Amino acid sequence: MFSVNQGAFKIVEELMSNPEYYGVKVEKVEGGGTIIDAGVKVRGGYEAGLRITEICMGGLGKAYLTVRRYEDLLLPTVVVYSDEPCIATLGAQFAGWRIKVGDFFALGSGPARALSQQPKELYAKIGYKDESDVAVIVFEADKYPSADVFKYVADKCGVEPSSVYAVITPTSSIAGSTQISGRIVETGIHKLTELGFDPKKIVYGAGSAPIAPIHPKFTRAMGRTNDVIIACGEVYLTVDYDGEDLEEYVKKAPSSESKMYGKPFFQIFKEAGYDFYKIDPGIFSPAQITVNNLRDGKVYTAGKIDVLLLKKSLGLG
């Protein structure tokens, strides 16, 4: 079976061998592993963000940059695709590992989760467990993890601390913003899974989302990076499904189905008292989803691109 950690590590090696080109900093942690910094002490860039997107997908997906016009608004846009979307997204990319060690807290994403099986229920659902002597994890954070963090991750993954590679991407950075938008297919697949659809039935996935303009304040940057997906993210999935309810799943999947839809995410977050647990999880969805069923050739689509909402998020409307 393909190892998402080994697949990701090949891309990590590319970043480490060309730090100046990618705008990253490689730093060994005494008593720990290796940090690949893509925006804390260095500026990173689009190229780093694209490669980190592919790292998050465990080498089972590709990402590239284009520029797209959303009505009269021109924005850089990331396009991602995978021929193994279930494992690439839910088995690796999904930010499903909450890590708190001392004063360090971050959501861990990337293939190390497939070694630690975090969260276990999700891995039981997709039937995947990785085997690897290296662990690659991605932190959306603005500070470096300590040796204790590396030891914690290593213990959970069954590897040596020196074999843990941590990629750091702050939300308020180009690399960070790029790799968040690069989660567009994962967002759509996760939403369908939460609705009860079997993710193993998804055989191909592709999607695109604008890359959010950078804001120096974390909460504002976080709002924008959510809004580009909620308002203008698009997902196309190919499934092999013999049920009669596929159209109903598709209808319920877009962000516009959420009761909280219609306001910029920062405003939603503020009204929720800055408490994520008070936010309807249904809002974390692509704007539009299209699904093609291999069984009968039918195509279903739901949702809409909402440029006005995105403009409000960016202070343009």
Buried (B, 14 or more C-beta within 10 A) or exposed (E): EBBBBBBBBEBBEBBBEEBEEBBBBBEEBEEBBBBBBBBBEBBBBBBBBBBBBBBBBBBBBBBBBEEBEBEEBEBBBBBBBBEBBBBBBBBBBBBBBEBEBEEBEBBBBBBBBBBBBBBEEBBEBBEBEBEBBBBBBBBBBBEBBBBBBBBBBBEBBEBBBBBBBBBBBBBBBBBBBBBBBBBBBBBBBBBBBBBEBBBBBBBBBBBBBBBBBBBEEEBBBBBBBBBBBBBBBBBBBBBEBEEEEBBBBBBBBBBBBBEBBBBBBBBBBEEBEEEEEEBEEBBBBBBBBBBBBEEEEEEBBBBBBBBEBBBBBBEEE
